[in-house]
Amino acid sequence: MIKTGYQTTHSYVEFKKPRAMQFGLLDQEEIQRMSVANLTSERIYDEETFLPKMGAVNDPRMGVMGRDQYCLTCSGDQVDCPGHFGHIELARPVYHVGLIDTVRKILKTTCFNCSKLLLTDQEEREKIGKCQYPKQRFYQVLKSVES
């Protein structure tokens, strides 16, 4: 049941119990392929018709906000449309704020000139090489380099 305004409306979208969940990052080509709209306009509504403007944040291809409207991607109404995403093409590359710390740690552990690990002791290399999990291995390398 979904509450829309004063009435409770039943959605006919089939519910499935999730079996697994996975998080990851998408590259630029995947985002553009999955996107339904390229957002280029800063105007939210068309000035003449007062309807959501194509290529803006309220683009009707990404889902609808009004009860009397239908999504241009899946033809669902406000209750049945799951929502779709668009993309914004930026003029310059932007660093992902969630990855800055990890990138900094990786750069700390590698040589700027030859890109090799900054481990000089052979015993340490062998000890770290025996770590079963890559994340554990990475933190052992980082710990060795920082000390």
N, C-alpha and C positions, 0 to 999 in steps of 0.2 A: 504494500500500500504506500502510495506517495501522497503527501498532503500538498495540494495546490490551492492556495487561497483559502477559502472556507470549506471546500469540499475535499473528501478523501477519494483519490482516484486509484484504480487498480492498473498496474502496468502489465502488459501482456508479453513482455520480454522474458524469455526462459532463463531461470536462474540455475547456475551450475555451481557445485561445491569445488573450490580450487584444490588441486592436488599438490601444486608446488608454486613457489614464487621465486623469481630471480631478478636481481637488479643489475644493471649494467649501463654502459654509455653507448650512445649511438653516434656513428660518424656522420659527417655532413651529407653524404649521398643518401644514407638511410633516412635521415630526418626529412630531406626534401622529397624523397619517394613516398614516405608515409603521410606527409603533410597534405592537407586539403586546400590550403590558402597561403599565399605569400602576402604578408601584411606590409603594406607600403604607405598607407594613408594614416595621418594622425587624426582625421575627422572620424567621429564615431557614427554619426548619422548623416544621410544625404540631406543637404540644406533645402532642396525643393520638395521632396516627398516625405521627409522625416522618418524614413525607413532605415534600418541598419545598412551601412555603406559596405560595398564589396571591397575587400582588401584592407579593412580596418579591424579593430579588436572585436567588434560585434558582427563580423561577417557571418551571414546566414548559412554558409557552408560548414561552419564549425558547431552548429547547433542553434537552437532558437530560444528566445527568452519570453516571447508572448504566447498566450494560450491559443491564439487564432493563427499562428504561423507554423510552417513546416520546414524541416531541415532540407537544404538543397543537396546534401550528400546522401542521406539515407531515407529521406522522405518521412521521417518520424516527427511526431509532434513533441511538445514540451515534456511529456511523460515518457515516451518511448525512445527518444533519441539519447544515446549514451554520451554524446559530445565528441567532437573531433578536434585535432589540433592543427594549428598553422605554424608558420615559421617567419622570422624576420631575418633578412640578409643584411649583415652589418658591413660597413665599409672597410673595417680592419679586423684582424683576428682578436679575440678576447680570451683571456685565460679563464678556465673553469675554476671558480673559487674553491670548490671542493677538492681539487687536485693539486693546488699550489704547494701545500705542505709535503705531499708525497713526492712531487717533482723536485722540491728542494732537497729532500733526503736522498733521492737517487743521485742528484748532482754532487752531493757531498761525498758519496762513496765511489765516484768514478773520476778518472784522470781526464782533465780538460783536453789534453793533446792527443792521447792514444785511446781513450775510452775504456781502458782496463780498470779493474777494481783496484782500489788503493790499499790492498793488503800485501805487505812485503814478507811476513812471516809464513813459511810453508806449513808449519804445524797448525797455525790458525786456519789456513785455507782448508786443510784436511778435516779439521774439527767442524768447520762450518759446512763443508761438503757432505758430512754425514747427517746433517739435519734433514728430517723427513719432509717437512712442510716448507714451501717456498717463502711464505710470510715469515716464518721463524728464522729461516736462513738470511733473509733480508735484514731483519732486526739484529741478528748476530754480526753481520757485516757492518751495519751502521754503528753498533756498539763498539766494535773493534776500531773503526776509523776515528770515532770521536774521542777515544781514550788515548 
